[in-house]
C-alpha cells in the first residue's frame, strides 16, 4: 500500500501498565509477547507494511528497553523518541501533546502501544476517505474502563469518553485513530490549552477530540467489528489475546 510521505505514526508507550503486574515489573507492556511476537513488533510490522516509515514514540516507563528494541529490530525505521518525564503523573493527553514538534501539521495515525491487531484494521483505516477516524468495535462488553463512542447520522462521532453511558454508546474506540493534517494543528492547540492546567494532566487525548467535535470538526467511526484486535490492560486481557493471536 502506497501512502503520501506526509503520513506519520505516533505510538504512545509511556505508561507503567500497573494493572497487568507482575508481567510489567521489569518489562514495558508493549514488549510483552502475544503469540510469540511482542505487541510492538507486530504493530511496527503492520505500520511499515502499510507504507508508513516515520514513527514518533512517546516513552516513559522503562524507556531504554523500548528504544533499544526499536533500534535493533527496526534499524531502517525513521524513528523519533520523545520522553515524557512526567509519565507517572500525566496521561495520554499530555503524552500526545509532546509530539507536536515532530508532526508539524502532517496527517498521522495514532496507536496506543498496548493494542494487538490484525493488519487489515490499519489497511481499512488508511483506505478511508474521511480525514479524522476512530476505529470502533460495536460488539464488545462496555464498562467504566472503555472509551465509549456516541455516533449520529451514520458514522459521525459526537462523544468519545469513559463517562459515556454504555446504553448510549455505539461501541468502543480501540485506541487506533487517523487524524488529518488540518485537524492535527487544531488538536495540538487544544491539547496545549488543556495542559496549561495541572488538573487536566490526567486527561485522555479523547478529551481534546471531544472539544474539536463540539466545534463541529468532523470525526467519523470506522466499524472494525469482527476483525481481530485486543487491548492489553489486565492479565485476563493478556490470556484472551494469547488465544486470539496464535
C-alpha beads as a LAMMPS data file, in Angstrom:
LAMMPS data file: protein, C-alpha beads

246 atoms
245 bonds

1 atom types
1 bond types

-500.0 500.0 xlo xhi
-500.0 500.0 ylo yhi
-500.0 500.0 zlo zhi

Masses

1 110.0

Atoms # bond

1 1 1 0.000 0.000 0.000
2 1 1 1.452 3.353 -1.053
3 1 1 0.917 6.420 1.083
4 1 1 1.845 10.057 0.967
5 1 1 5.218 10.691 2.534
6 1 1 3.476 13.087 4.916
7 1 1 1.601 10.330 6.759
8 1 1 3.292 9.605 10.086
9 1 1 2.577 7.361 13.036
10 1 1 2.510 8.104 16.754
11 1 1 2.814 5.344 19.344
12 1 1 2.019 6.265 22.949
13 1 1 4.115 3.951 25.140
14 1 1 4.889 5.910 28.297
15 1 1 2.643 4.102 30.780
16 1 1 3.591 1.754 33.584
17 1 1 0.980 -0.938 32.900
18 1 1 0.262 -1.320 36.601
19 1 1 -2.949 -3.332 36.099
20 1 1 -1.054 -6.213 34.481
21 1 1 1.717 -6.518 37.051
22 1 1 3.828 -8.533 37.752
23 1 1 4.243 -9.037 33.973
24 1 1 5.361 -5.411 33.643
25 1 1 7.599 -5.249 36.710
26 1 1 10.698 -5.464 34.514
27 1 1 9.234 -5.225 31.008
28 1 1 7.231 -2.419 29.380
29 1 1 3.788 -3.622 28.346
30 1 1 4.395 -3.136 24.617
31 1 1 7.304 -5.608 24.771
32 1 1 5.186 -8.424 26.185
33 1 1 4.835 -11.279 23.720
34 1 1 1.434 -12.281 22.367
35 1 1 1.512 -15.392 20.211
36 1 1 5.301 -15.365 20.362
37 1 1 5.590 -11.812 18.982
38 1 1 5.923 -8.635 21.033
39 1 1 2.999 -6.227 20.823
40 1 1 5.300 -3.520 19.472
41 1 1 6.920 -5.738 16.827
42 1 1 3.521 -6.736 15.460
43 1 1 2.422 -3.091 15.422
44 1 1 5.533 -1.775 13.667
45 1 1 5.458 -4.591 11.116
46 1 1 1.893 -3.618 10.190
47 1 1 2.766 0.078 10.074
48 1 1 5.658 -0.479 7.672
49 1 1 3.668 -2.935 5.538
50 1 1 1.081 -0.182 5.059
51 1 1 3.668 2.278 3.765
52 1 1 4.414 4.378 6.846
53 1 1 8.060 4.598 7.879
54 1 1 8.231 7.654 10.157
55 1 1 7.148 6.830 13.688
56 1 1 7.151 9.009 16.791
57 1 1 7.325 7.170 20.114
58 1 1 6.376 8.736 23.425
59 1 1 8.212 6.837 26.145
60 1 1 8.451 6.963 29.924
61 1 1 8.454 3.755 31.968
62 1 1 11.484 1.553 31.117
63 1 1 12.106 3.784 28.107
64 1 1 15.574 2.399 27.361
65 1 1 14.184 -1.081 26.696
66 1 1 11.723 0.203 24.097
67 1 1 14.207 2.458 22.351
68 1 1 16.794 -0.323 22.214
69 1 1 14.252 -2.790 20.845
70 1 1 13.169 -0.429 18.065
71 1 1 16.708 0.458 17.041
72 1 1 17.837 -3.175 16.990
73 1 1 14.740 -4.766 15.457
74 1 1 13.750 -1.992 13.014
75 1 1 17.031 -0.256 12.105
76 1 1 15.591 1.118 8.852
77 1 1 12.655 2.801 10.602
78 1 1 12.686 6.615 10.728
79 1 1 12.112 6.630 14.487
80 1 1 11.864 9.599 16.826
81 1 1 11.826 9.145 20.590
82 1 1 10.220 11.595 22.995
83 1 1 10.428 11.018 26.737
84 1 1 7.531 12.057 28.928
85 1 1 9.483 12.634 32.124
86 1 1 6.191 13.156 33.926
87 1 1 4.637 9.854 32.865
88 1 1 3.784 8.906 36.466
89 1 1 1.626 11.993 36.966
90 1 1 0.232 12.580 33.478
91 1 1 -1.876 10.681 30.978
92 1 1 -2.291 10.158 27.244
93 1 1 -3.395 13.720 26.505
94 1 1 -0.133 15.080 27.871
95 1 1 1.919 12.455 26.024
96 1 1 0.226 13.184 22.705
97 1 1 0.809 16.918 23.166
98 1 1 4.577 16.263 23.312
99 1 1 4.625 15.011 19.703
100 1 1 3.613 18.320 18.117
101 1 1 7.126 19.278 17.022
102 1 1 7.579 16.015 15.127
103 1 1 4.160 16.010 13.473
104 1 1 4.342 19.620 12.215
105 1 1 0.845 19.623 10.778
106 1 1 1.139 16.275 8.993
107 1 1 -1.570 13.660 8.882
108 1 1 -0.911 10.856 11.327
109 1 1 -2.171 7.572 12.703
110 1 1 -2.068 7.302 16.485
111 1 1 -1.704 3.981 18.298
112 1 1 -1.974 3.137 21.971
113 1 1 1.027 0.858 22.450
114 1 1 -0.966 -1.883 24.179
115 1 1 -3.263 -2.729 21.250
116 1 1 -2.729 -6.003 19.378
117 1 1 -4.431 -6.008 15.991
118 1 1 -4.509 -7.522 12.524
119 1 1 -3.074 -5.551 9.628
120 1 1 -6.433 -5.330 7.857
121 1 1 -7.658 -2.899 10.525
122 1 1 -4.899 -0.441 9.638
123 1 1 -5.440 -1.018 5.930
124 1 1 -9.131 -0.156 6.273
125 1 1 -8.336 2.952 8.301
126 1 1 -5.858 4.272 5.746
127 1 1 -8.140 3.446 2.818
128 1 1 -10.983 5.580 4.187
129 1 1 -11.531 8.983 2.579
130 1 1 -12.565 10.518 5.915
131 1 1 -9.864 12.701 7.430
132 1 1 -10.472 12.045 11.134
133 1 1 -11.417 8.494 12.094
134 1 1 -11.670 6.384 15.230
135 1 1 -11.738 2.596 14.869
136 1 1 -14.836 1.288 16.645
137 1 1 -15.845 -2.197 17.771
138 1 1 -19.615 -2.449 18.169
139 1 1 -19.748 -5.951 19.616
140 1 1 -17.909 -5.661 22.893
141 1 1 -18.900 -5.514 26.557
142 1 1 -18.791 -1.893 27.687
143 1 1 -17.949 -0.862 31.240
144 1 1 -16.268 2.055 33.008
145 1 1 -12.800 1.425 31.548
146 1 1 -13.710 1.545 27.856
147 1 1 -13.644 4.698 25.735
148 1 1 -17.273 4.623 24.635
149 1 1 -18.392 6.370 21.461
150 1 1 -21.685 8.088 20.636
151 1 1 -22.460 8.250 16.915
152 1 1 -25.127 10.146 14.980
153 1 1 -26.041 10.442 11.283
154 1 1 -24.491 7.123 10.373
155 1 1 -20.843 7.494 11.355
156 1 1 -20.361 10.992 12.825
157 1 1 -18.910 10.786 16.349
158 1 1 -20.222 13.309 18.859
159 1 1 -18.763 11.900 22.090
160 1 1 -15.815 9.656 22.976
161 1 1 -15.021 9.130 26.646
162 1 1 -15.131 6.711 29.556
163 1 1 -18.016 8.688 31.070
164 1 1 -20.453 7.895 28.235
165 1 1 -23.240 5.617 29.404
166 1 1 -22.927 2.151 27.818
167 1 1 -26.607 2.323 26.799
168 1 1 -25.873 5.472 24.767
169 1 1 -22.748 4.122 23.072
170 1 1 -22.344 2.733 19.583
171 1 1 -19.239 0.823 20.688
172 1 1 -15.678 1.127 21.963
173 1 1 -12.846 3.120 20.461
174 1 1 -9.967 0.652 20.258
175 1 1 -7.100 3.161 20.501
176 1 1 -6.188 3.498 16.820
177 1 1 -7.104 6.741 15.028
178 1 1 -6.294 8.693 11.885
179 1 1 -6.065 12.476 12.159
180 1 1 -5.904 14.719 9.091
181 1 1 -3.264 17.426 8.701
182 1 1 -5.629 20.368 9.205
183 1 1 -7.200 18.821 12.275
184 1 1 -3.746 17.975 13.675
185 1 1 -2.955 21.679 14.010
186 1 1 -6.219 22.307 15.844
187 1 1 -5.760 19.205 18.003
188 1 1 -2.379 20.262 19.339
189 1 1 -3.749 23.719 20.059
190 1 1 -6.496 22.170 22.182
191 1 1 -4.057 19.843 23.948
192 1 1 -1.688 22.675 24.822
193 1 1 -4.550 24.761 26.180
194 1 1 -5.792 21.815 28.240
195 1 1 -2.371 21.063 29.700
196 1 1 -1.777 24.600 30.965
197 1 1 -3.972 23.495 33.894
198 1 1 -2.439 20.921 36.220
199 1 1 -5.864 19.418 36.929
200 1 1 -6.025 18.341 33.272
201 1 1 -2.751 16.408 33.279
202 1 1 -4.610 13.149 33.877
203 1 1 -6.950 13.731 30.920
204 1 1 -7.030 11.354 27.972
205 1 1 -6.400 12.631 24.431
206 1 1 -10.057 11.900 23.647
207 1 1 -10.863 14.973 25.731
208 1 1 -9.254 17.101 23.025
209 1 1 -11.096 15.140 20.335
210 1 1 -14.369 15.975 22.071
211 1 1 -13.508 19.673 22.217
212 1 1 -12.988 19.619 18.449
213 1 1 -16.211 17.660 17.916
214 1 1 -18.046 20.343 19.881
215 1 1 -16.628 22.911 17.422
216 1 1 -18.105 20.899 14.536
217 1 1 -14.825 19.350 13.391
218 1 1 -15.950 16.048 11.855
219 1 1 -14.756 12.788 13.387
220 1 1 -16.058 9.541 11.946
221 1 1 -16.341 5.961 13.190
222 1 1 -14.771 3.115 11.237
223 1 1 -16.581 -0.109 12.128
224 1 1 -13.961 -2.827 12.612
225 1 1 -16.366 -5.221 14.344
226 1 1 -15.382 -8.834 13.713
227 1 1 -11.754 -8.076 12.943
228 1 1 -9.066 -9.345 15.319
229 1 1 -7.795 -6.958 17.982
230 1 1 -7.248 -6.798 21.710
231 1 1 -6.272 -4.122 24.213
232 1 1 -3.940 -5.493 26.873
233 1 1 -4.813 -3.916 30.231
234 1 1 -5.031 -6.919 32.557
235 1 1 -3.766 -10.484 32.869
236 1 1 -7.211 -11.587 31.706
237 1 1 -6.771 -9.477 28.549
238 1 1 -3.320 -10.977 28.036
239 1 1 -4.601 -14.545 28.323
240 1 1 -7.506 -13.830 25.955
241 1 1 -5.164 -12.266 23.380
242 1 1 -2.862 -15.283 23.554
243 1 1 -5.792 -17.434 22.435
244 1 1 -6.835 -14.972 19.711
245 1 1 -3.370 -14.438 18.202
246 1 1 -1.786 -17.880 17.929

Bonds

1 1 1 2
2 1 2 3
3 1 3 4
4 1 4 5
5 1 5 6
6 1 6 7
7 1 7 8
8 1 8 9
9 1 9 10
10 1 10 11
11 1 11 12
12 1 12 13
13 1 13 14
14 1 14 15
15 1 15 16
16 1 16 17
17 1 17 18
18 1 18 19
19 1 19 20
20 1 20 21
21 1 21 22
22 1 22 23
23 1 23 24
24 1 24 25
25 1 25 26
26 1 26 27
27 1 27 28
28 1 28 29
29 1 29 30
30 1 30 31
31 1 31 32
32 1 32 33
33 1 33 34
34 1 34 35
35 1 35 36
36 1 36 37
37 1 37 38
38 1 38 39
39 1 39 40
40 1 40 41
41 1 41 42
42 1 42 43
43 1 43 44
44 1 44 45
45 1 45 46
46 1 46 47
47 1 47 48
48 1 48 49
49 1 49 50
50 1 50 51
51 1 51 52
52 1 52 53
53 1 53 54
54 1 54 55
55 1 55 56
56 1 56 57
57 1 57 58
58 1 58 59
59 1 59 60
60 1 60 61
61 1 61 62
62 1 62 63
63 1 63 64
64 1 64 65
65 1 65 66
66 1 66 67
67 1 67 68
68 1 68 69
69 1 69 70
70 1 70 71
71 1 71 72
72 1 72 73
73 1 73 74
74 1 74 75
75 1 75 76
76 1 76 77
77 1 77 78
78 1 78 79
79 1 79 80
80 1 80 81
81 1 81 82
82 1 82 83
83 1 83 84
84 1 84 85
85 1 85 86
86 1 86 87
87 1 87 88
88 1 88 89
89 1 89 90
90 1 90 91
91 1 91 92
92 1 92 93
93 1 93 94
94 1 94 95
95 1 95 96
96 1 96 97
97 1 97 98
98 1 98 99
99 1 99 100
100 1 100 101
101 1 101 102
102 1 102 103
103 1 103 104
104 1 104 105
105 1 105 106
106 1 106 107
107 1 107 108
108 1 108 109
109 1 109 110
110 1 110 111
111 1 111 112
112 1 112 113
113 1 113 114
114 1 114 115
115 1 115 116
116 1 116 117
117 1 117 118
118 1 118 119
119 1 119 120
120 1 120 121
121 1 121 122
122 1 122 123
123 1 123 124
124 1 124 125
125 1 125 126
126 1 126 127
127 1 127 128
128 1 128 129
129 1 129 130
130 1 130 131
131 1 131 132
132 1 132 133
133 1 133 134
134 1 134 135
135 1 135 136
136 1 136 137
137 1 137 138
138 1 138 139
139 1 139 140
140 1 140 141
141 1 141 142
142 1 142 143
143 1 143 144
144 1 144 145
145 1 145 146
146 1 146 147
147 1 147 148
148 1 148 149
149 1 149 150
150 1 150 151
151 1 151 152
152 1 152 153
153 1 153 154
154 1 154 155
155 1 155 156
156 1 156 157
157 1 157 158
158 1 158 159
159 1 159 160
160 1 160 161
161 1 161 162
162 1 162 163
163 1 163 164
164 1 164 165
165 1 165 166
166 1 166 167
167 1 167 168
168 1 168 169
169 1 169 170
170 1 170 171
171 1 171 172
172 1 172 173
173 1 173 174
174 1 174 175
175 1 175 176
176 1 176 177
177 1 177 178
178 1 178 179
179 1 179 180
180 1 180 181
181 1 181 182
182 1 182 183
183 1 183 184
184 1 184 185
185 1 185 186
186 1 186 187
187 1 187 188
188 1 188 189
189 1 189 190
190 1 190 191
191 1 191 192
192 1 192 193
193 1 193 194
194 1 194 195
195 1 195 196
196 1 196 197
197 1 197 198
198 1 198 199
199 1 199 200
200 1 200 201
201 1 201 202
202 1 202 203
203 1 203 204
204 1 204 205
205 1 205 206
206 1 206 207
207 1 207 208
208 1 208 209
209 1 209 210
210 1 210 211
211 1 211 212
212 1 212 213
213 1 213 214
214 1 214 215
215 1 215 216
216 1 216 217
217 1 217 218
218 1 218 219
219 1 219 220
220 1 220 221
221 1 221 222
222 1 222 223
223 1 223 224
224 1 224 225
225 1 225 226
226 1 226 227
227 1 227 228
228 1 228 229
229 1 229 230
230 1 230 231
231 1 231 232
232 1 232 233
233 1 233 234
234 1 234 235
235 1 235 236
236 1 236 237
237 1 237 238
238 1 238 239
239 1 239 240
240 1 240 241
241 1 241 242
242 1 242 243
243 1 243 244
244 1 244 245
245 1 245 246
